[in-house]
Amino acid sequence: MDVLDKIKAPVAAEMEQFREAFRQTLYSDNPLLEQVVEHLLKAPGKQLRPMLVMLAARMTGRVSENVIHVALALEMLHTASLVHDDVVDESDRRRGLPSVNALLSNQIAVLSGDFILSKALECAARTDDVRIVRYIAQLGQSLADGELLQLNSLDSEELSEAIYFDIIGRKTASLFSLCARLGALAAGSSEADAERMAQFGKLIGLCFQLRDDVFDYGTAEVGKPLGNDMKEGKLTLPAIYAVEHSQDKAMFALALKVRRREASSVEIQQLIDFTVSQGGLEYVRWHMKDLMGMADGLIDDTRDPSIVQSLHQLAAFVAERKS
């Protein structure tokens, strides 16, 4: 049994129910949509977000039908955002497979993303809980806001950790946070317990993104080419720290060139090597350790021992995962 299987063991039956519902909810008799959905289902990812929904629900209650609707809504919103992001970023790979836009076309990808997004809102509405619908609508706004903020930063002459954390806070962290919050709320938890879970989700979401940033410098199989972030003009925390900390004017100029997508492959490799040599990866690993410690501290160890253990393991997995 691998680490993920151990984490999801207390909610394995609920996750199986989620997977079947996910496929059924996205079913369409439209041939193009059917092709897109079947392609997406070939590489569903680790499904950490619906797993977090289930664990948060079990932390304070049980996995009801509304909890399943919440997990579906959030995973579909996440899936739609990935399909749209690949169009925006002109990415041709996703989870080791061709992206929808590369496989078919930008038009089909955008419209398919819209279809999946509408399904997410439908699932949210099935809860008959206006709080849940409002939270999910606000999440959609936050994800788009974060993406626009990231695009706006491409023309900036500033390298800023604060802006970087603002972007990932609105994108990756906000999604993880809401998974934990709504899992708890849909299970009937108190607002205080839901807020505690939301903070836990936010911390592991930040950690998840930092770990993803580190992969861009290593050799892990993560479904994207190494150095891909820089090729897309994205400067993540390792490079931002290395350039800011060193105060190397030539590297600062190169970093801005990379962000404008004007750098050659050789220049991108030069910035990668510089980042590694200046301790950029160690700095990010220090941040991840700090975030993981704070997340562990938010887990109520008086609850169901199997769920408590899974949440501790989830925090560790996010920081230490190999892919």
N, C-alpha and C positions, 0 to 999 in steps of 0.2 A: 504494500500500500504506500503510494507516494504521499508527499506532504499535503497536497491539495485534497486528496481523498480523505486524509485524516481530519483536515479542517472541516470539510463538509459532511463528515460522517453523521453528526447529530441531526442534520437536515437533508440527508441523502434522498429520502422519499419525497420531500417537498421540492427538491431541485429537479427530480425526475418529472414531477407534476408540472413544474414551471417549463421545462424544455418541451414537453408535449404541447402545452398551451401556447408557447411561443410559436411553434410551427403552425398550429391550427389557426391562430389569430392572424398570421401573416399570409394565410392562403388566399390566392386570387385565381380566377379563371382567365385573367389577362395573360397571354403567353409571355410578354416581356417581363411583367412583374414576377411571374412564376420563375422565369429564368434567373432574375436577380435574386430572389429569395433563396432558391436552391443553391446559387453560388455563395451567398452569404452564410448559409448553413453548413457549408463545407468546412469553414474555419470559424466556429462560434467564439473562439477565444476561451479564456479561463472562466469566464462568467463570475468573476469576483463580485461584481456589483449586485446581481440577484442573490448571490450567496450571502452577502452582507445584509441584504434586506431580511432574509430568512433568519439569520443569526440574531439580528437586532430584535426581530419579532419574538423569537424564542427566549430572548433575554428577559423579556418582561411579560410575555403571554404565550399565545399559540399562533401557528400559521393558519389564518383563516382564508376564506376566498378573497377577501379584500387585500390581504398581504400578497397573494398571487397576482392580483390586478396591479398592485403597486410595483412589484418586481417586473412585470411585463411592460408597464408604462415606462419605467426608467431605463430598462435595457433597450427598448425600442427607440426612445429618445436618444440614447447613446449611439445606437446603430445608425440612426438617421444622421446624426451629427458627423459620424465618421465618413459616411458616404459623401456628404456635402463637403467636408474638410478636404477629402482627396481631390475634389474638383478644384477647390480654392488653391490648394497647394500644388496642383498638377502632379500629384503622386500616381505612380503606376503600379505600386504594390501595397498590399494590406494583408498582414498576418500570413506572409509567405505566398500569397496568391495574387493574381492580377486584381487591381482595384476595379470597382464597377465601371468607373469612367474609362479605364484603359480597356477593359473587356468589351464594353459596348460603346457608350459615348457619353459626353458630358450632359447632353440633354436627358438621356435615359437615367443617368445617375441622379441628377437634380430632381426629376419627377418621381423617381423611386424613393428618394429620401423624403420627399414631401408625403408620399403615400404612407411610409413607415411612421413619419411624425404624426400624421392624422390618426393612425392606429394607436399610437402612444396616448394621445389625448382621449380617444375612445375608451381605452383601458382605465385611464384615470377617472373618467366620468362614471364608469361602472361601480366605483366605490361608493357613489352617492355621498361623498364627503367633500364639501366645498373647500376645506383646508387643504386636502390632498391635491385637488385640481389647481388651486391657487399656487401651491408650492411648485408643482410641476411646470405650470405656465411661467413662473418666475425663473425656474431653472433654465428653460429654453432661452429666455432673455439673457441670462447670465452667460450661457455658453456662447451665444452670438456676440455679446458684448466683449467677452474675452478674446474671441477670434478677431474682432475688429480692432481691439486694443493692440493685439499682436501685429496686425497688418500696419497699423499706424506707426508702430515703433520702428518699422523698416526704414523709414525716412529720418529717424531721429539721429542726432549727432551725439547722443548720450548712451552710455552703457550703465544700467542701473539694476542692482539686485532687487530693489523695491518694486520696480516696474515688472520685473520677471515674476516675482512672487504674486503680484497683483493679477497678472495674466493667468498663472496656473491656479490661483485661488478661485478665479471666476470659471475656470474650465474644469480641469481634472478634480480638484479638491471639492468644488461645489457639488459635483455629481456623487462622489463617495459620501459626502456629508448628508445629502438628501436621502440616499439609500438607507443609511442608518437611522435617520430621523423618521422617515415615513414607514420603515419597517416596524419601528417601535410604536408609532401613533396608530397604524392600522391594526396592531395587535391589542390596542386599548391601553397603552401605557400613559402615565402622567406626562404633562408637558416638561417637567423637570427631568424625567428619565429620558425623554425623547431628545432634549437639548444635550444631555450628557452623551448620548449615542451620536448625535450630530457632530459634536466636537471630536469624538473618537474617529468618526468617518472622515472629517476634514483632515486630521493629522495623517491618517494612513493614505489619504488621497494625495497630499503633498509629497509624502514619502514615495508613493508609487511613481509620481512624475519625476522625482529626482533620480530614482533608480533607472527609469527609462532614459533619462539624459545620459547616465553613465554608460548605458549599453551602446551609445553612439560612438564610444571610444574603444570598445572591446571587441570580443570575438563571439559573443553570445548569439544564438540563433533567435532573433526576435522578429523575423518577418519583414525587416527593412534593411537596406544596404547600410554598411558602416559609413559614418560621416554624413548620413542622409539629412540630418537636421541642418547642418551648415550648407549643404547643397540647396536646401530649400530656403536659405537665408535666415534660419533660426539660430540665434545665439542663446544657448542655455547656460545654466548657472556655472558649470565648470569653466567655460571660456570667459564668461563675464568676470568671475573672480580672478582668474589668472591675469587677464589684461588690466583690470583695475588695481590688483595688488602689486603687480610689477611696475606699473606706471611707465611701461615701455611705449613710447609714442609711435614707433613703427608698427608695433603689434596692434595698437589702438586703431591706427589707420587701416590696417589689414582687416581687423574685425569689422569695421564699418563697411569695408569693401565686400566682405563675405555676406553681410546682412543685406546689402543692395543686390546680391546675386551677381556680382561682377567679377568674382574671384575665380581663378583657374583651379583645376584639380590639385595642381602642385601647391598653390597658395593655401588652399583649404587644408591640405596635409600639413603644411607649415604651421598653421594655427592650431591644428590638433596636437602636433608634437610639442608646441610651446605650452599649450594648456596642460598637458601631462607633466612636462618638466617643471612647471610652476606650482604643482600640487593641487591643481583644480579638482581632480578626482577625489583626492583625500579630503579636501574641504567639503565636498558634497557628501561623502560618506560620513563625515562628522555630523553634518546636518541630519542625515537619515537616522543616525544613532540617537540623536537628541529627540527627534520627532517620535521615534519608536518608543522611547522611554516615557514620553508624555502620554502617548496613546495607551500604553500599558497601565499607567496610573489612573486612567479614566474607567477602567473595567471594574465593575462591582463584583468582587470575588466572593460575595455572599450568595450569588445567584446559582442557578443550575451548573454544577461543576463541569459537565461536558460542554456547555455553551461557553463558559468562562475560558476553558482550555482552548477551544477553537478560536476565540477572539484573540487570545494571546498569541496563538500560532499564526493567525492571519496577519497580525502586526509584524511579526518576525518574518513571515514569508514575503510580504510586500517589500521589505527592506533588503532581503537577502536573495530574492528569486534570481534564477539564472537565465530566464527568458521572459 
